[in-house]
Amino acid sequence: MRKLLLFVLTVSAVIFSGCSSKEVVAGYQGPKEVSTYFVAPLMSTQETKDALKAQGFEILSVSKVGKAKLDSIVFTNDYLKALADKPGRGFLAGALRALVNTEAKEVRISNPRYFVRAFLQKDYQLNDEQPLLDALNKAFTDLKPSEDKWAFDGLANYQFMISRPYYQDVIVAAEGENEALKSTLAKNAKKNINFKLELSEGRTLYGVNLGKRTMKFVDKIGVHNAGLLPWMVLIEDGKATAMRADYYIAISYPLLDMGGFMGIMTVPGAVEKDLTKYFK
């Protein structure tokens, strides 16, 4: 009887949510793999922003990515910022993206279940992502899971392959006093800063453009997941850090194989070089 009741409640939640993806439903215990993104029918960039704002999300930036100049919308909210306001977890505050892709006639949205689990690692608690999923479920109808996916239990310790970096193996672009690092970035990056987000005293997250040549890697491996741009830089504890390309690209493109990565083998070094330049 209890199993039957749970089944009925789960089915009812899906029906009344107005969403075709079970992954956004509270208590979802489906496949061991979790999708990287949700895919919604095409909306304009303004409509997408309005839908997010209506559910309490803050728009951090909108930037053009790829040769097709798709719109990458970075969004957050107070709940996500609070989750991210821990040592080494600040990247999570800017991890949610909505990519408006007019060519593919879709809006591709980061799945909070995927990125919260990946970026919080040992700090993750079951269902930390649920308030974010609830808000997205209200903002968008007919959400469907992307083909990109990964084992849920493997996200916290994700590594593309042996010898490649984990989440915590960050680029250290510069060291010094926080305020001095922020001042240097503001001076050198100039128009290449897409957003600045103060998480708490001593912890600031930025979204920045990479070099024009470097950012072309999304055209080589597929603009469908180009919402990972702009790149993020976190300033805290006297360091300016960023996720390594062979971690961040790999976890954002989990279907990318070794052959695909060989085609952009110079990108990890180029990303580090571009970011380090901002702190010279």
GIUR-V314484 format. One record per residue. N is the residue number from 1. RES is the residue in one small letter. SS is DSSP state (@ for helix, = for strand, . for the rest). OMEGA is omega in whole degrees, -180 to 180 (NA if undefined). Layout:
((N;RES;SS;OMEGA) (N;RES;SS;OMEGA))
This chain:
((1;m;.;-180) (2;r;@;179) (3;k;@;179) (4;l;@;180) (5;l;@;179) (6;l;@;179) (7;f;@;-180) (8;v;@;180) (9;l;@;-180) (10;t;@;179) (11;v;@;179) (12;s;@;180) (13;a;@;180) (14;v;@;-178) (15;i;@;-174) (16;f;@;179) (17;s;@;-177) (18;g;.;-175) (19;c;.;-176) (20;s;.;-178) (21;s;.;179) (22;k;@;-175) (23;e;@;-179) (24;v;@;-176) (25;v;.;180) (26;a;.;178) (27;g;.;-179) (28;y;.;-179) (29;q;.;-174) (30;g;.;-176) (31;p;.;-180) (32;k;.;177) (33;e;=;179) (34;v;=;-177) (35;s;=;179) (36;t;.;-176) (37;y;=;165) (38;f;=;-180) (39;v;=;179) (40;a;=;176) (41;p;=;-176) (42;l;.;171) (43;m;.;175) (44;s;.;178) (45;t;@;180) (46;q;@;178) (47;e;@;179) (48;t;@;177) (49;k;@;-179) (50;d;@;180) (51;a;@;178) (52;l;@;-180) (53;k;@;-178) (54;a;@;179) (55;q;.;173) (56;g;.;179) (57;f;.;177) (58;e;=;178) (59;i;=;-180) (60;l;=;-180) (61;s;=;171) (62;v;=;-178) (63;s;=;179) (64;k;=;179) (65;v;=;177) (66;g;.;180) (67;k;.;-180) (68;a;.;179) (69;k;.;176) (70;l;=;-179) (71;d;=;175) (72;s;=;-179) (73;i;=;176) (74;v;=;-179) (75;f;=;-179) (76;t;=;170) (77;n;.;-175) (78;d;@;-180) (79;y;@;-180) (80;l;@;179) (81;k;@;178) (82;a;@;177) (83;l;@;-174) (84;a;@;-173) (85;d;.;179) (86;k;.;-180) (87;p;.;176) (88;g;.;-177) (89;r;.;-173) (90;g;@;180) (91;f;@;-178) (92;l;@;-177) (93;a;@;180) (94;g;@;-173) (95;a;.;-177) (96;l;.;-176) (97;r;=;171) (98;a;=;-178) (99;l;=;179) (100;v;=;-174) (101;n;=;-177) (102;t;.;180) (103;e;.;180) (104;a;.;-180) (105;k;.;180) (106;e;=;168) (107;v;=;-177) (108;r;=;-171) (109;i;=;178) (110;s;=;177) (111;n;.;-179) (112;p;@;-180) (113;r;@;-179) (114;y;@;-172) (115;f;@;175) (116;v;@;179) (117;r;@;-177) (118;a;@;-172) (119;f;@;178) (120;l;@;179) (121;q;@;-176) (122;k;@;178) (123;d;@;-178) (124;y;.;171) (125;q;.;-175) (126;l;.;178) (127;n;.;173) (128;d;.;-174) (129;e;.;-169) (130;q;@;178) (131;p;@;179) (132;l;@;178) (133;l;@;179) (134;d;@;-179) (135;a;@;179) (136;l;@;179) (137;n;@;178) (138;k;@;-177) (139;a;@;-174) (140;f;.;176) (141;t;.;175) (142;d;.;176) (143;l;.;178) (144;k;=;179) (145;p;=;177) (146;s;.;175) (147;e;.;177) (148;d;.;180) (149;k;=;179) (150;w;=;177) (151;a;=;-177) (152;f;@;-178) (153;d;@;-179) (154;g;@;-175) (155;l;@;-176) (156;a;@;-179) (157;n;@;-174) (158;y;.;175) (159;q;.;-177) (160;f;.;177) (161;m;.;-180) (162;i;.;-180) (163;s;.;177) (164;r;.;-173) (165;p;.;169) (166;y;.;179) (167;y;.;-173) (168;q;.;-179) (169;d;.;-171) (170;v;.;168) (171;i;=;171) (172;v;=;-175) (173;a;=;-179) (174;a;=;176) (175;e;=;-179) (176;g;.;177) (177;e;.;-178) (178;n;@;-177) (179;e;@;178) (180;a;@;178) (181;l;@;179) (182;k;@;180) (183;s;@;180) (184;t;@;179) (185;l;@;180) (186;a;@;-179) (187;k;@;-174) (188;n;@;-178) (189;a;@;178) (190;k;@;-175) (191;k;@;-178) (192;n;@;174) (193;i;=;-179) (194;n;=;176) (195;f;=;174) (196;k;=;-176) (197;l;=;177) (198;e;=;-180) (199;l;=;176) (200;s;=;180) (201;e;.;179) (202;g;.;179) (203;r;=;-176) (204;t;=;179) (205;l;=;178) (206;y;=;168) (207;g;=;-175) (208;v;=;172) (209;n;.;168) (210;l;.;176) (211;g;.;-177) (212;k;.;-180) (213;r;.;-179) (214;t;@;-175) (215;m;@;180) (216;k;@;-178) (217;f;@;-179) (218;v;@;178) (219;d;@;-179) (220;k;@;-175) (221;i;@;176) (222;g;.;-178) (223;v;@;-179) (224;h;@;179) (225;n;@;-176) (226;a;@;177) (227;g;@;176) (228;l;@;174) (229;l;.;4) (230;p;.;179) (231;w;=;-179) (232;m;=;175) (233;v;=;-179) (234;l;=;177) (235;i;=;178) (236;e;=;176) (237;d;.;176) (238;g;.;179) (239;k;=;170) (240;a;=;-175) (241;t;=;177) (242;a;=;176) (243;m;.;179) (244;r;.;-176) (245;a;@;-178) (246;d;@;165) (247;y;@;-172) (248;y;@;177) (249;i;@;-177) (250;a;@;-178) (251;i;@;177) (252;s;@;177) (253;y;.;-174) (254;p;.;178) (255;l;.;-180) (256;l;.;-179) (257;d;.;-178) (258;m;@;179) (259;g;@;178) (260;g;@;180) (261;f;@;178) (262;m;@;180) (263;g;.;179) (264;i;.;-173) (265;m;.;180) (266;t;.;-174) (267;v;@;179) (268;p;@;178) (269;g;@;-180) (270;a;@;178) (271;v;@;-180) (272;e;@;179) (273;k;@;180) (274;d;@;-177) (275;l;@;180) (276;t;@;179) (277;k;@;-178) (278;y;.;-177) (279;f;.;177) (280;k;.;NA))
